[in-house]
Amino acid sequence: MSRFILVRISQFLNKLDVALAQIFRGPFQSPQPAILGINPNSHIGSTKNDSKYGLRDLIGDGILWAVPKHRRTIERRLSRKFGYPEYNWKPLKLKTHLRSCNNCGHDHEIGVLCPNCYAKVRTETQLMQDKIQEKLGLNPVEQEVIVLYEGEKHEQPSEFLDGKRIVEMEKPRPNWFSKNLIQKTTQKPATTKEAKPSDLG
């Protein structure tokens, strides 16, 4: 495309030179124009019969086709810049649904877990999974696996550890990781599938 434009510009300069020579009819001859080291005579034929030319021959096709035909209205320009308040409002909005976490103090949205606390839980869970895989491998586990931290194995009764596989973490338990999470619930299982309403009085 750029080569085509350079050829067209060179052709225009040649035709302009011929037109000026015909107007003034002087004895001088202007030098041949050269753009970026391109010889116009290598791409253009003789200029004897090039006295008649139009805008289409000079510019060709494709240069003026990308010009917009209609001007955008002010409403469309504003809607493209700011959006619509009912659907998509692009400027920043003031958030009023942020709360501070009670454990770490970081801000988070209502109805969403605290990202800081959740990141600590994910990291600790990954360490526990790596420790289990290191000790038990990838073989199927037929017995219950219990993860205990440093110094917790001696605190548990022997009946609690019978028939179970113990995985010990070589570090103390984090403060936010409660021991009650590893204990089973004391609530008796339901004997029926019917849900009974409560607090009706």
C-alpha positions as CSV (number, residue, x, y, z in Angstrom):
1,M,0.0,0.0,0.0
2,S,2.8,2.4,0.8
3,R,4.6,1.6,-2.4
4,F,1.4,2.3,-4.3
5,I,1.0,5.7,-2.6
6,L,4.7,6.7,-3.4
7,V,4.2,5.7,-7.0
8,R,1.0,7.9,-7.2
9,I,2.8,10.9,-5.6
10,S,5.7,10.5,-8.0
11,Q,3.3,10.4,-10.9
12,F,1.6,13.5,-9.6
13,L,4.9,15.4,-9.4
14,N,5.8,14.4,-12.9
15,K,2.5,15.6,-14.2
16,L,2.8,18.9,-12.3
17,D,6.3,19.4,-13.9
18,V,4.8,18.9,-17.4
19,A,2.0,21.3,-16.6
20,L,4.3,24.0,-15.4
21,A,6.5,23.5,-18.5
22,Q,3.5,24.0,-20.7
23,I,2.4,27.1,-18.9
24,F,5.6,29.0,-18.7
25,R,7.2,27.4,-21.9
26,G,10.6,28.4,-20.7
27,P,13.9,27.0,-21.9
28,F,14.7,25.5,-18.5
29,Q,13.8,22.0,-17.4
30,S,13.2,21.3,-13.8
31,P,14.9,18.2,-12.4
32,Q,13.1,15.0,-12.0
33,P,11.7,14.7,-8.4
34,A,12.7,11.7,-6.3
35,I,11.0,10.6,-3.1
36,L,12.9,8.3,-0.8
37,G,15.3,7.2,-3.5
38,I,12.7,5.8,-5.8
39,N,13.2,6.5,-9.5
40,P,9.8,7.5,-10.9
41,N,10.8,6.5,-14.5
42,S,11.1,2.9,-13.5
43,H,7.4,2.6,-12.6
44,I,5.8,5.3,-14.9
45,G,5.8,5.3,-18.6
46,S,6.2,8.2,-21.0
47,T,4.6,11.5,-20.0
48,K,3.9,12.8,-23.5
49,N,0.2,11.9,-23.4
50,D,-0.4,12.5,-19.7
51,S,-1.8,16.0,-20.0
52,K,-5.3,14.8,-19.2
53,Y,-5.8,13.2,-15.9
54,G,-8.4,13.2,-13.2
55,L,-8.6,12.9,-9.4
56,R,-9.4,9.2,-9.7
57,D,-6.2,8.6,-11.7
58,L,-4.2,10.6,-9.2
59,I,-5.5,9.1,-5.9
60,G,-6.8,5.8,-7.0
61,D,-9.3,3.8,-5.0
62,G,-9.2,3.1,-1.3
63,I,-7.8,6.3,0.2
64,L,-11.0,8.3,0.7
65,W,-13.3,5.4,1.4
66,A,-12.6,5.3,5.2
67,V,-13.9,8.8,5.8
68,P,-17.1,8.8,8.0
69,K,-20.1,10.0,6.1
70,H,-22.1,11.2,9.1
71,R,-21.2,13.1,12.2
72,R,-22.0,11.6,15.6
73,T,-24.5,13.5,17.6
74,I,-23.6,14.9,21.0
75,E,-25.9,12.3,22.7
76,R,-24.0,9.4,21.1
77,R,-20.7,10.9,22.0
78,L,-21.7,11.3,25.6
79,S,-23.1,7.8,25.8
80,R,-19.9,6.3,24.4
81,K,-17.9,8.3,26.9
82,F,-19.9,7.8,30.1
83,G,-22.4,5.0,29.3
84,Y,-25.9,4.7,30.5
85,P,-26.8,5.1,34.2
86,E,-29.5,2.4,34.0
87,Y,-27.3,-0.2,32.2
88,N,-23.6,0.5,32.1
89,W,-22.2,3.6,33.9
90,K,-18.5,3.9,33.1
91,P,-17.4,6.6,35.7
92,L,-16.4,5.4,39.1
93,K,-19.1,4.9,41.7
94,L,-18.9,5.2,45.5
95,K,-19.1,1.8,47.1
96,T,-21.3,1.6,50.2
97,H,-21.3,-2.1,50.7
98,L,-17.9,-2.5,52.2
99,R,-17.3,-3.9,55.7
100,S,-14.2,-4.5,57.9
101,C,-13.3,-8.1,58.8
102,N,-13.6,-8.8,62.5
103,N,-10.5,-11.1,62.5
104,C,-7.9,-9.2,60.4
105,G,-9.4,-5.8,59.9
106,H,-9.2,-5.8,56.1
107,D,-12.1,-4.4,54.1
108,H,-14.3,-6.7,52.0
109,E,-17.7,-6.6,50.3
110,I,-20.8,-7.7,52.1
111,G,-21.7,-11.4,51.4
112,V,-18.1,-12.2,50.3
113,L,-15.4,-13.9,52.4
114,C,-12.5,-11.8,53.5
115,P,-9.8,-12.3,50.9
116,N,-7.0,-12.0,53.4
117,C,-8.4,-14.6,55.8
118,Y,-9.3,-16.9,52.9
119,A,-5.8,-16.6,51.5
120,K,-4.3,-17.8,54.9
121,V,-6.8,-20.7,54.9
122,R,-5.9,-21.8,51.4
123,T,-2.1,-21.6,52.2
124,E,-2.6,-23.7,55.4
125,T,-4.8,-26.2,53.5
126,Q,-2.2,-26.6,50.8
127,L,0.5,-27.3,53.4
128,M,-1.7,-30.0,55.0
129,Q,-2.4,-31.6,51.6
130,D,1.3,-31.7,50.8
131,K,2.1,-33.3,54.2
132,I,-0.6,-35.9,53.7
133,Q,0.7,-36.8,50.2
134,E,4.2,-36.9,51.5
135,K,3.4,-39.4,54.3
136,L,0.6,-41.5,52.8
137,G,1.4,-41.1,49.1
138,L,-1.2,-41.4,46.4
139,N,-2.5,-44.9,47.4
140,P,-6.1,-45.2,48.4
141,V,-6.7,-44.4,52.1
142,E,-9.0,-46.9,53.8
143,Q,-8.7,-45.5,57.3
144,E,-9.6,-42.0,58.6
145,V,-6.8,-39.5,58.4
146,I,-6.3,-36.9,61.2
147,V,-4.0,-34.0,60.9
148,L,-2.5,-32.9,64.2
149,Y,0.0,-30.1,65.0
150,E,3.0,-30.0,67.1
151,G,2.4,-31.3,70.7
152,E,-1.3,-32.3,70.1
153,K,-0.7,-36.0,69.7
154,H,0.0,-36.5,73.5
155,E,-3.1,-34.5,74.4
156,Q,-5.5,-36.9,72.6
157,P,-6.7,-40.1,74.3
158,S,-5.6,-43.4,72.9
159,E,-9.1,-44.4,72.1
160,F,-9.4,-41.4,69.8
161,L,-6.3,-42.4,67.8
162,D,-7.1,-46.1,67.4
163,G,-7.6,-47.3,63.8
164,K,-6.7,-43.9,62.4
165,R,-3.8,-42.6,60.4
166,I,-2.1,-39.6,62.1
167,V,-0.4,-36.9,60.1
168,E,1.6,-34.5,62.2
169,M,2.5,-30.9,61.1
170,E,5.9,-29.9,62.3
171,K,4.8,-26.5,63.6
172,P,2.4,-25.1,66.2
173,R,-1.3,-24.7,65.3
174,P,-2.2,-21.1,64.0
175,N,-4.2,-19.0,66.4
176,W,-7.1,-18.6,64.0
177,F,-7.3,-22.4,63.4
178,S,-9.5,-23.7,66.2
179,K,-9.2,-27.3,67.5
180,N,-13.0,-27.8,67.3
181,L,-12.8,-28.0,63.6
182,I,-11.3,-31.5,63.8
183,Q,-14.0,-32.8,66.2
184,K,-17.1,-34.4,64.9
185,T,-20.5,-33.0,65.8
186,T,-22.3,-34.1,69.0
187,Q,-25.7,-33.7,67.5
188,K,-27.6,-36.9,66.9
189,P,-28.5,-37.6,63.3
190,A,-32.1,-37.1,62.3
191,T,-34.3,-40.2,62.0
192,T,-36.7,-38.6,59.5
193,K,-36.4,-36.5,56.4
194,E,-39.3,-34.2,57.3
195,A,-38.4,-30.7,58.3
196,K,-40.3,-29.4,61.2
197,P,-40.9,-25.7,61.6
198,S,-39.7,-24.0,64.8
199,D,-40.3,-20.7,66.6
200,L,-44.0,-20.6,65.7
201,G,-45.2,-19.5,69.1
